[in-house]
Amino acid sequence: MVQSFTPRQRKVRILATLGPASANPEMIAALHRAGADAFRVNMSHGDHAGHAKVIAAIRALEKETGRPTTILVDLQGPKLRVGTFKDGPVELVKGAPFALDADKAPGDATRVHLPHPELFAALEAGTRLLIDDGKLVLRVQSVSPSRIDTVVEVGGKISDRKGVNVPDVVVPLAALTEKDRKDLAFALEQHVDWIALSFVQRPEDVAEARTLIGGKAALLVKFEKPSGVQRIEEILELADAAMVARGDLGVELPPEQCRRCKKSASSPPRGGWSRCRRQMLESMIVSPSPTRAEVSDVATAVYDGADAIMLSAETAAGAWPVEAVTMMDSIARSVESDPDYFRRLHFTETTPDATTADALAEAAGDITRTIDADAIICFTFSGSTARRVARERAGAPLLVLTPKKEAARRMGLLWGAHAVSTRDIGSFEEMIAKGKRMALRHGIGKAGSKLVMMAGVPFGTPGSTNVLHVATLTGDELRGYS
């Protein structure tokens, strides 16, 4: 018996990061009730034992609710950081010299350890080093194999393990570190649904990660470096989803270019990959309500057609995690109730690939809008058909029926998808009957409702989408569900 559960009353999905403020079963359940569709486990913090407990709590919640619940593991990537300081934070004064070197001894107001030999080889005089998300700026004066001499251009406090950004050069760092490889193996053993690859600079990074994953999870790439943005088309060809990580990217890019980059990664996808935005309600880390600018930022992402919007420290370490999810859900619902919402979604043309599946997905969207269908019902094995249909942003609920629990779970980052793990169909007649039955069970449709159905013949064969059918719910079918 398939459990029925109510579809979310919004299309955009909410991804909530778990951390010290939310990594217990009670809080995870509260975030889910508030509207979280997917949960992010950040491998930059914690250990495998702690993460395993969090993943187990999410799976227990999924079993309790019957709703496939998405888990994304975010790999740390080659994050550049300074070492530690002997006597705590120090103040760097504008115009003063400051060195970063290979000496592992704790630092002081004149120097600090830099545990990244790649930087000594890549930097040259005149390049900038941005510390702590750009709060401090150092200008390189000279470089040797073991020391980088700089002058402070923008001063301030610097403390242990603050991040280092290098906007002026491409640092020859692979996206997967040794730690990432161990974390990836752990994540796959835990059967998570998505892997996020951090600091992607080259398509080769994505290809390597995809090989290691071996189809056991979907792959999301994070754009955090200008060098990655410069090869965005090549990278997206190899990914299942993209995230604009505006914290690091915003540090390295001039402010006027950030919006253009965000729009590039949010363009309608070829093949139906998902698009995710992050860092949106940061003031709610300490405040129960967001700023107007943050509300506008979330609303703009929803208007732009993002598949998912993400909460990071707001839910991981903030004082108001449930309120942050509730606020994001409320903003999204408000935007999607705007009469102009769907018109704005289609400002940018979505061009299908020259495949039968893409042609049928586009036709399904057109038919849904023309006859004002109440739902699109998609029978899929891998989920690729559902991604193509979601790309059309037809407006009607998208009911995704799949025999693969793994495919249903991955739908948590897909716009408008209501995924159900259920037994596969074996005939055209069964497709129609089951589609109607599942629509009624999940509260979609009424007498006279039109349902647009998509499937592939032979049934149960991945990648064979070739059937598009319109069915009508009748009074006889409704009587058993009154």
ABEGO torsion letter per residue (X at the ends): XBBBBBBBABABBBBBBBBAAAABAAAAAAAAAAGBABBBBBAABEBAAAAAAAAAAAAAAAAAAGBBBBBBBBBAEBBBBBBBBAAEBBBBBBGBBBBBBABABBBBAABBBBABAAAAAABBBGBBBBBGGGABBBBBABBBAABBBBBBABBEBBBBGBBBBBAABBBBBBABBAAAAAAAAAAAAAGBABBBBBGBABAAAAAAAAAAAGGABBBBBBBABAAAAAAAAAAAAABABBBBBAAAAAAABBAAAAAAAAAAAABBBBGGBBBBBBGAAAAAAABABBBAAAAAAAAAAAAAGBABBBBBAAAAABABAAAAAAAAAAAAAAAAABAAAAAAAAABBBBBBBBAAAAAAAAAAAAAAAAGBABBBBBBAAGAAAAAAAAAGAGBBBBBBBABAAAAAAAAABBGBBBBBBBBBABAAAAAAAAAAAAAAAGBEBBGBBBBBBBBOBBGBBGABABBBBBBBBAAAAAAAX
